[in-house]
Amino acid sequence: MKKNLLLIAVLFIGLFTNCTDGDKAIETVLEEVERGAVLRTSLLRNDEFVTSDLSSGVTIVLEEMDVEDGALLESVDVWLEFKDRTPENGTDHIPEKRIEIIEKGRFESSVNGLPQLSYSLNFQEALEALSLSVGQVHCTDEFVLRFDLGLSDGRRFSTANSSSLIIGSYTFFSSPFTYSIPVVESISPDLFTGTYIIESILDGPNGPTFVESDIVEIEIGRSASTRQFLAYHNLYHRGLEEKRLWDFKIACDQTFFGRYQLSSPEGSCRFNAAPLLLGPDVVNAVINPDDDSVFELWFVEGYLGYDGSCDFTTAPSRYRFSKQ
């Protein structure tokens, strides 16, 4: 494990030039690995199902890390849930169902010498796994894929028993265990991209969520419907951090804010508190998918209760984007 801990330390020290602040993040990461295990997302691609393409699907590469360099790995259970977000067509919500058990023997060795799993799931396979017909699934519905990691000593790890610094996206670990796969329709690559002025229309619990800049550049992300931009969260450490990457999806007439988005590796209101997480609201903003001149993005701060010890638990925030 020494080489991996050294790599982690180098990455976090590179992010934080102030040793006091950096130590907090490093200590949290090392403690998480020492007492358990993670499934680090080394690749996430095409995390969406396209209504017109049953072969469309998600590809995830996971690297298992534990205190024994992967020797504690026993198996991974794969769970799938269907969330019907189009009630006008009836409600076909299907609770989480275990669709597969992946034994250690299916893992390969990563470049770090740790167990690595390449996992793919396409639209057709997801429908069959949950006994759904294509007619029951519509654009803006959502599949939720979750991995449950089992160790040889009997312990299990998933989203519920990991810290926000571990499950947060765009970090070294990015180990959320759970992945959202919205159902979308194809959109033109030039839509919802370019230069936008952003305006807070509903401030978060600490004021406007994004600070220091009113202009962002939106680009295509890891899939055809994913869009991303760079901005500072209001809890970022001035002079110590670069802008963070934020992502959302265009799904027909709605925008979906991505899950597990970390405010900052040090983003909290109290010393040694777990950083604040952002994620999708229970209701998404309605948009015109053919008109990207103005659209809104609705999300929450304190996603899953990870509020950075700011004592608000979960609170909504909303932004308006105007194309220039």
N, C-alpha and C positions, 0 to 999 in steps of 0.2 A: 504493500500500500504506500510505501514511502515515496515512490516516484509520482504517484497520483496526488498525494498531499502536497508535494513540492510544486507540482503543476498548478494546483488550486491556489496555493499561496502566491505564486508568481502572477497569476491572472488577477487576483484581487488586489495585490499590491500595486499592479499596474493601473488599476482603476482608481485606487485611493493613494495619493502621494502623502497624505497625512497619516502617520502610523497609528495614531489613537483611533481614528474613525475606521481605518482599514482593519485593525485588529478585531473590532467588533464583528465585522462581516466574516472574516476568516474563522474566528472562533465558533461562530454559529454553524458554518458549513462543516467544519471538522467534527464538531459535537454531533451533528446529524448523522454523519457517516459512522462515527465510532459507536453510536448506540443502535444503529439500524442498517438500512440499506436504501439505495435509490435506483431508479431506472432513468438514467440520463438520456434526454432526447438529443441524439447527435444529428438526426435528420428528420424533418417533417415536411412532406410535400403533398400537394393536391388534396388537402383535407376538406373535400366537399363531394357531394354526389350531384351530378348534372341530370336534370329530369329527362333529357333526350338521349342519355348515354348510360346504359346499364353497366358498361365496362369501366366507367369513371370511378375513381376511388382514392383512398388515402394510402400513403406509404410512410411508415415510421421505422426508424432505426434506433434501437434502445441499447444502451450500455449499462449493464448491472455493476454497481459498485457497493462493496461492503468492506468491513475491516479486514477480511481474510482474502482480499484480491479476487473475490468472486467464488471462493470455495464454499461459502455458505448458501449459495443459490441452489434451490431445489426445483422449483417450478413457478410458472406464472399462469394465473387464471385470467381468461379474457371474458369480459362482460359487455353486453350491448343493450342499450335502451332506445326506445323510439318515443319521441315527444311530438305529439300532434299539435302543431301551432296554427292549424287552419280549421277551427271548430265549425265554420260554416259548412264544411263538407262532412260533418260527423266527427266524433272523437274516437280515435283508434290508438290512444296511448298504450304502449306496451312496457310494463315495468322491466327493470334490469334483469337480463337472463344470461347465465353463463353459457358461452357458445364454444369454448375451447379451453383445454388445459395444455400448456406448452411445457414439456419436460426439459430439464437442463441439457439433455443431449441435442436438442435442436439449436442451441446457441452455438455460435462460432466464436472465434477469438478476435477482439478488436485490435487496433494498432497499439493500444495501451496494454494489451495482454489480458484484457478483462472479457467476461462473457458478453456477447453482442447478439441481438436478435433483430432480423429484418422482417417486419410484419406488414402485410398488405391486406386490405379489405376493399372490395369493389361493391358497387350499388346492388348488383344482382345477388351477391353473396349475403349482403346485409338483409335483403328482403327475404331470402330463403331461411336465414338463421332465425328470423322472428316470425316466419309464416305470414308475411305480408305480401299482398299483390301490388303491382306498380300503380294500380288505380287508387289504392288507399293512401298513397304518399304524394304530397304536393309541395310545390316550391314554398320555402320558408319553414317547412317541417324540419326536424332535427334528429339525428342519431347521436348517441353519446357512447363512446368507446372507452372502457376502463380496464386497466391492468392491475391485478392484485398479485403482489410479489410474495412468494412463500420461501422461507429459509429452512435449512435443514434442522435448526434448533426449535422449530415449531412457530416462530414468530411470523407475522404477516404485515406487509406495508402497502399502503395505498394513499390516496389523497388525504383522507381524514386524519392520518397520524404523521403528517409531514409539515414542516414550517413553510411560511410564505416565501422565504428566501430560497428554499429548495424547489417549490412547485412553480415559482414565478417564471414567466417566459423571458427569453432573451437574456439569460444568465448562463454561466458555465454549466450548471446542472440542468435547468429547465426540465424538472422531473415532476410534472403534474399528475402522472399516472392516468389522467382522464383527458379525453380529446373530444371536442365538439366537431361534428360533421354535418353542417347544414345542407339542406337540399336547395339547389340553386338552378338558375337558367343561365345560359351563356350570355355574356355581355361583350360589347366592343371594347378592345383594350385601350381605346382613347377616352372612354367615359370614366368619370370620377378620378381623373389624373390631372396633374398640372399644379399651378400656383393658386392657393386659396387663402383668403383672409378668414381667420377663425374668431368667433365671438361667443363668449359664455352667455347662455340665455337662462341657465339655472346653475348658480354657483354651487360647488361642492361644500363640504363642511368646513373647509379651511379657506374658503374664497374660490376664485377661478382655479380650475384644476391645472391648466397649462399656463405657464408664465414665461416672461422674458421675450416673447415673440408673438406677434399677431398674424404672422404669415408663415405658412407651411407649404412644402412641396409634397404632393401625394403621388406615390408610385405604385406599380403593380407589385404584389407580394408573392407569397409562396404558392399561390394558385391563381387561376384566371380571374376569379371573382374577389380575391383578397386585395385590399389596398392598405398602404402603410405610410406613415409620416414620422418625422422626428420632432420632439418637443420636450421641454423640461416640465416635470411635475413640480407643484409648489413646495414639496418637501425635499427637493434635491439639495445637495450640499454645494453651495456657491464656490466656484473655483476648484472643486474636486471632481466633478462629474461632467461628462459630455451629455448631450441630449439623448433621450431614450427613444427606442423604436416602439410605435403604437400601431396596432393593426385592427382592421374591421373588414367585414364582407358585405358585398352587395347581393342580396337575395330577393329578386323580383322587386317588390315595392317596399322593401325594408333594408335598413342597415343593421348589421350584427356586430357589436363590439366584441373583440376577442376575450376569451377567458384568461384568468391568471396573469394579468399584466402588472408587473411590479413597478411601484411608484419610483423606487430607487433602492439599491442594495442597503442604504442607510435610512430609508424614508420612514421615520416614525416620530412620534411626539415625546417618547420617553427613551432614556438611555437603555440599551440592551433589549428593547422591544423588537418583536418580529416586524419586518417592514410591511407597509400598507399595500394591499392588493386592489386592483381595479378589475371589473368584469362586466358582463352584459346585465342590463336591467331586465326585469320580468316582462317589460313591454318594450318593443323596438320602435325606433322612429320610422314613420311612413314616408316614402320618397316617391318621386317619379323616376323610374329606371332609365327613361329615355331623355331626361333633362338633368344634367349634372351641374347646372349653373348655381343652384342653391340646394343644400340638403342638410339634414341634422343627424347628429350622432348622440344616442342616449346610452348612458352607462351608470354604474354605481362605483363609489369608493367604499372601501371596506368590504370587498367581495368575500363571501363566505365568513364574514365576521372578522377578517384580518384588517383591522383599522389602525394598525401601528400604535396601539395603546392611546389613541386620540379620543377614546370614550364616546364615539358616536355609533359604533358597530357597523351599520351599512347606511349609506346616504346617496341619493341620486345626484347626477351632474349631467348637464346637457349643453351641447355646442352646436352652433350654426356655422356652416362652411360656405363661403361665397367665392365663386371662381373669378379669377382676374384675367 
